[in-house]
Amino acid sequence: MAREDDRIGSRIACLRTDQLPASLISDAGYHCEVWRSSGSVLRDGERQMLDRVIKVPRTRTPAREVEILHRDHRRLREALGGIVPPTVFVRTRIDGEESVIAMAPNIRRWFDVANPSNEADLAPMINRDPRLRDALAHFITTAERWYRQEDRVLDLYGIDNLVLDSNHHLHYIDSFGVFFHADLLTILPDPDPGLAERIRLSRMRLEYLNHLLEIAHDPNENRDAESAGDTDGNAHHAGIEHRHRYR
């Protein structure tokens, strides 16, 4: 998607984007584009390497909304701890309009955990790693509690929001609008159909994560279910249907 000599297209008041090498690593998110910038800085006479992502929102973000974004992300980090990378929100002007950027460490993504296509690789890893299993269980339990108690749906609409790095550490890397508010679907007279779809997909992917955790506890469960197949014994077709259920 990107070249090493890319530049962030927007004019950001707090950054010299014309001199900042950056690579676009994601433009699929609902809220923002994600750019990666790496290089070195001189601190206390020592050169230190930096590798960070810069998230640029698609729409202007007034000060009040920045406060809400920061509050929600702080709450997320307090509840999920190290699963959520530390993120700095900087109020600035983008293309002359009041807005914000978010900067966080670059996570070297290995697997998108909510993607059913990765199930065959991820389930054995989770089964063998109690720390990873506990982290995933904590993530699921926390997200379900927010939904039951507050009608808050944790954003899993971006299939790459929950990732695993090569050290088997779990990371939730979304920063902007980390919650969808399900009660808006009943409160508003004409709710956004796009919001309903984002909530539906997020809930479905959380259901899939729970399924993934269950088969990681019992790796034979998935094989048994697929080998049963349909009445004609078409196990391969049954396995495909199982994966597509969560897409």
Helices and strands as residue ranges (DSSP letters): E 23-26, E 32-43, E 46-57, H 63-80, G 81-83, E 88-94, E 97-105, E 109-112, G 116-118, H 119-128, H 130-150, E 152-154, E 162-165, E 170-172, E 179-181, H 184-187, H 193-217, H 220-228, H 235-244
